Amino acid sequence: MRALGLDLGSKRIGVAISDSRGSVATPIEVVKRVGDRKREHQMIAGLVAEWEAEIVVVGMPYNLDGSMGIAAKLCKSEAKALREVLAVPVVTYDERLTTVTAERSLKEQHMNADARRQVIDKVAASVILQAWLDSGMPNG
């Protein structure tokens, strides 16, 4: 099953895709927020179609104690809106510490801060998606 992973940020949306067997996640692009949620969701729908994704996994930024802060509530609301637009299921997955993991990985590759900023969102999306794949693809 091919899955599309999303790291929803306030300025950018990181996007990753899995292989057709649903075993490996790869970062593919960053969608810049344009201030028009409907247009942004249409861009995501285009990526779902282009990559023939069968499911979309949205990272949920829960607080470390598991509670829902402002960011998680915004992501939950946006995931609900995506469900209304996309022709495939949309599930959420706990993304606590994924940006930290992505940042650490990029630093280990000796990327400078500017280069990391260019890719961190899509790498975070691939970390979220890979964690979801590795956990047995729960239905969020």
C-alpha positions in Angstrom: 0.0 0.0 0.0 1.5 3.3 -1.1 1.0 6.0 1.6 1.6 9.8 1.5 2.9 11.3 4.8 2.4 14.9 5.8 4.1 17.1 8.3 1.7 20.1 8.6 3.5 23.3 9.6 2.3 26.8 9.7 4.6 27.9 6.8 5.3 24.7 5.0 3.9 21.1 4.6 6.5 18.4 4.4 5.6 15.5 2.1 6.9 12.0 2.0 5.8 8.9 0.1 6.2 5.2 0.8 7.2 2.5 -1.7 4.3 0.4 -3.2 4.9 -2.3 -0.6 4.5 0.1 2.3 7.9 -0.6 3.8 10.1 2.5 3.1 9.3 6.2 3.4 11.1 8.7 1.2 10.9 12.5 1.5 9.6 14.1 -1.8 8.8 17.8 -1.4 7.8 20.8 0.6 4.5 22.5 -0.2 4.8 26.2 0.8 1.7 27.6 2.6 0.1 30.2 0.4 -2.6 31.4 2.8 -5.3 29.6 0.9 -6.2 26.3 2.6 -8.4 25.1 -0.2 -5.6 25.6 -2.7 -3.1 23.9 -0.5 -5.4 20.9 -0.1 -5.8 20.8 -3.9 -2.0 20.7 -4.2 -2.0 17.7 -1.8 -4.8 16.0 -3.7 -2.6 16.4 -6.8 0.3 14.7 -5.1 -2.0 11.9 -3.9 -3.1 11.4 -7.6 0.5 11.8 -9.0 2.0 9.2 -6.6 -1.1 7.0 -6.6 -1.3 7.1 -2.8 -3.9 4.9 -1.2 -3.8 6.6 2.2 -2.6 9.9 3.7 -0.9 9.9 7.1 -0.9 13.3 8.9 1.5 13.8 11.8 -0.1 14.9 15.1 2.2 17.1 17.2 0.9 16.0 20.7 2.5 17.5 23.7 5.1 15.3 25.4 2.6 14.3 28.0 0.2 13.1 25.3 -2.2 16.0 25.6 -3.4 18.1 22.6 -2.0 21.6 22.5 -2.8 24.3 20.0 -0.6 22.8 17.2 -2.3 19.3 17.6 -5.8 20.9 17.6 -4.9 22.7 14.3 -3.6 19.5 12.7 -6.7 17.6 13.8 -8.9 20.2 12.2 -6.8 20.2 9.0 -6.9 16.4 8.9 -10.6 16.6 9.1 -10.7 19.1 6.2 -8.4 16.9 4.2 -10.8 13.9 4.7 -13.5 16.0 3.0 -11.3 16.8 0.0 -9.3 13.6 -0.7 -10.6 10.5 -2.3 -8.4 8.3 0.0 -8.5 7.7 3.8 -6.7 10.2 6.0 -5.3 9.0 9.3 -3.3 10.7 12.0 -0.2 9.5 13.7 1.7 10.7 16.8 4.7 12.7 15.6 6.2 13.7 18.9 10.0 14.3 18.5 10.0 13.6 14.7 11.4 17.0 13.9 14.1 16.5 16.5 14.9 13.1 14.9 15.0 14.6 11.4 17.2 17.5 12.6 19.6 15.1 14.3 19.8 12.9 11.1 20.6 15.9 8.9 23.3 17.2 11.4 24.9 13.8 11.3 25.1 14.2 7.5 27.0 17.5 8.2 24.4 19.7 6.5 24.7 23.3 7.3 21.7 25.2 8.9 20.6 26.7 5.6 20.6 23.4 3.8 18.8 21.7 6.7 16.0 24.4 6.6 15.4 23.6 3.0 14.7 19.9 3.6 13.7 19.5 7.3 9.9 19.5 6.7 10.0 16.7 4.1 12.5 14.7 6.1 10.2 15.1 9.2 7.3 13.9 7.0 9.4 10.8 6.1 10.2 10.1 9.7 6.4 10.3 10.6 5.5 8.1 7.7 8.3 5.5 8.4 7.2 5.3 12.1 3.6 4.7 11.0 4.7 2.0 8.5 7.0 0.4 11.2 4.1 0.4 13.7 1.9 -1.8 11.4 0.0 1.1 9.7 -2.6 1.8 12.4 -5.8 3.5 11.4 -5.1 6.6 13.6 
